[in-house]
């Protein structure tokens, strides 16, 4: 099955390992990518790797494990791209079911 993410904006936290793979795969399917972690060295490495792979990526340092950091990340993506279609919290450290934007919830436990 072939899925297109053309012009979709996806925020990905913890862009190492699985997060880096997801960013690369989603970008390959047409998504615009925003990566985030509070570790600026890790963020720079991920940005460099994705750029080397030809991904047009926005890297933003913040702690998305906290609700304020997640709101900040989504706000930056909204200002930069005008929309956010998905947030992938690779770390899954306590943000499941918390609101990201008014009326929108991210529920990692839901598998629908």
HUVENGI-V137848 format. One record per pair of residues at least 12 apart in sequence whose ideal C-beta (glycine too) atoms are under 10 Angstrom apart, sorted by the first residue. I is the first residue (numbers start at 1). J is the second residue. Records with the same first field share a line. If there is no record, write none. Layout:
I: J + J
This chain:
2: 29
3: 26 + 29 + 30
4: 29 + 30 + 31
5: 25 + 26 + 27 + 28 + 29 + 30 + 31 + 32 + 33 + 85 + 86
6: 29 + 30 + 31 + 32
7: 30 + 31 + 32 + 81 + 83 + 85
8: 26 + 29 + 30 + 31 + 32 + 33 + 81 + 83 + 84 + 85 + 86
9: 31 + 32 + 33 + 34 + 58 + 74 + 77 + 78 + 80 + 81 + 82 + 83 + 84 + 85 + 86 + 87
10: 22 + 23 + 26 + 27 + 29 + 31 + 32 + 33 + 34 + 35 + 77 + 81 + 84 + 85 + 86 + 87 + 88
11: 23 + 32 + 33 + 34 + 35 + 36 + 58 + 60 + 64 + 70 + 73 + 74 + 76 + 77 + 78 + 81 + 84 + 85 + 86 + 87 + 88 + 89 + 100
12: 26 + 31 + 33 + 34 + 35 + 36 + 37 + 46 + 50 + 57 + 64 + 73 + 86 + 87 + 88 + 89 + 90
13: 34 + 35 + 36 + 37 + 38 + 62 + 63 + 64 + 65 + 69 + 70 + 73 + 87 + 88 + 89 + 90 + 91 + 92 + 93 + 95
14: 35 + 36 + 37 + 38 + 39 + 42 + 43 + 46 + 64 + 65 + 88 + 89 + 90 + 91 + 92 + 93
15: 33 + 34 + 35 + 36 + 37 + 39 + 42 + 43 + 45 + 46 + 47 + 49 + 50 + 57 + 59 + 88 + 90
16: 35 + 37 + 39 + 42 + 43 + 45 + 46 + 49 + 90 + 91
17: 90
18: 88 + 90 + 91
19: 35 + 36 + 37 + 46 + 88 + 89 + 90 + 91
20: 35 + 45 + 46 + 49 + 50 + 53 + 90
21: 90
22: 35 + 88 + 90
23: 35 + 46 + 47 + 49 + 50 + 53 + 55 + 57 + 88 + 90
24: 46 + 49 + 50 + 53 + 54 + 55 + 57
26: 55 + 86 + 88
27: 50 + 53 + 54 + 55 + 56 + 57
28: 53 + 54 + 55
31: 55 + 85 + 86
32: 55 + 56 + 57 + 58 + 77 + 80 + 81 + 83 + 85
33: 47 + 50 + 55 + 56 + 57 + 58 + 59 + 77 + 81 + 88
34: 57 + 58 + 59 + 60 + 73 + 74 + 76 + 77 + 78 + 80 + 81 + 84 + 87
35: 47 + 50 + 55 + 57 + 58 + 59 + 60 + 61 + 73 + 88 + 90
36: 58 + 59 + 60 + 61 + 62 + 63 + 64 + 69 + 70 + 72 + 73 + 74 + 76 + 77 + 87 + 89
37: 59 + 60 + 61 + 62 + 63 + 64 + 65 + 90 + 91
38: 61 + 62 + 63 + 64 + 65 + 66 + 69
39: 61 + 63
40: 59 + 61
42: 61
43: 59 + 60 + 61 + 62
44: 59 + 61
46: 59
47: 59 + 60
58: 76 + 77 + 80 + 81
60: 72 + 73 + 75 + 76 + 77 + 80
61: 73
62: 75 + 76
63: 93
64: 87 + 89 + 90 + 91 + 93 + 95 + 100
65: 89 + 91 + 92 + 93 + 94 + 95
66: 93 + 94 + 95 + 98
67: 94 + 95 + 98 + 99 + 100
69: 95
70: 87 + 89 + 95 + 98 + 99 + 100 + 101 + 106
71: 98 + 99 + 100 + 101
73: 87 + 89 + 100
74: 87 + 100 + 101 + 104 + 106
75: 100 + 101
78: 101
84: 100 + 101 + 104
86: 106
87: 100 + 101 + 104 + 106
88: 106 + 108
89: 106 + 108
92: 108 + 109
94: 108
95: 107 + 108
96: 108 + 109 + 110
97: 109 + 110
